[in-house]
Amino acid sequence: MAEALRLQKIFVKELEPTLGKPAGYKVGLVSIEAQQRFGVDAPIRGVLLEKMLLTDDADVPTNLFVNPIFEADLIVVVKDKGINKAASVLDVAEHLKEVVAFIELPDAFVATNGLDGAMLAAANVSARFGVLGQRLPFQATPEFVRALERMTVTITDNTGAVLGREQGKVILDQPLNAVLWLIEELKKSGEKLKAGDLISLGSIKAIPLPVGKTVVVRYDGLPGGSIRATARFR
């Protein structure tokens, strides 16, 4: 994995002239099932670049992908560098600015034959595009933190058909556990989170890319109201 992260750094540097500077991180393999599938015992991390991130209601050309995946995800925005000292999910909450509805659109461009967690990490965890949706101010309260794991995330298309539904707790039992893991993981290489960093917490529900449809991902159950992200695929 250490070698994979060195390769990832080289790969991301090659992408920067086209896709912009780093905007934050993504955490992948956030379920036991996903980790077992790729032969690891922990999540893995990648880097999000500025031009990977599209605005809400984006029109996404599907011919830009090799093997696209649609994931209902979730992003949090770092408020200040104090987050690097967090020792609990409530500590993490104190240093977050916003929670953002997020459709991640990874591209599984590496041949799947023999693909393991280290190879996936080297390939920057398949990061390609993502759609940033509506935002809510983050509330540093036990109620808001619990709501993240209890919230219902629903994927629907333009006909109203439900394409998928899941709860936030799919992400490491509590989505902010992904931030705690990332903080400790970054420390190993002398890196730190900073104000403004976006953190993609992981896949809540993955489905095949719904080509030719408009898709909405809605997050219900958060204090402050529901949020959603929308994308059109052609």
Beta strands, then each sheet from edge to edge (+ up, - down):
strand 1: 22-28
strand 2: 44-49
strand 3: 53-54
strand 4: 58-60
strand 5: 69-78
strand 6: 96-105
strand 7: 129-137
strand 8: 152-157
strand 9: 162-167
strand 10: 198-200
strand 11: 205-208
strand 12: 214-220
strand 13: 227-233
sheet 1: 2+ 1- 10- 5+ 6- 7+ 3+
sheet 2: 2+ 1- 10- 5+ 11-
sheet 3: 4+ 13+ 12- 8+ 9-
end
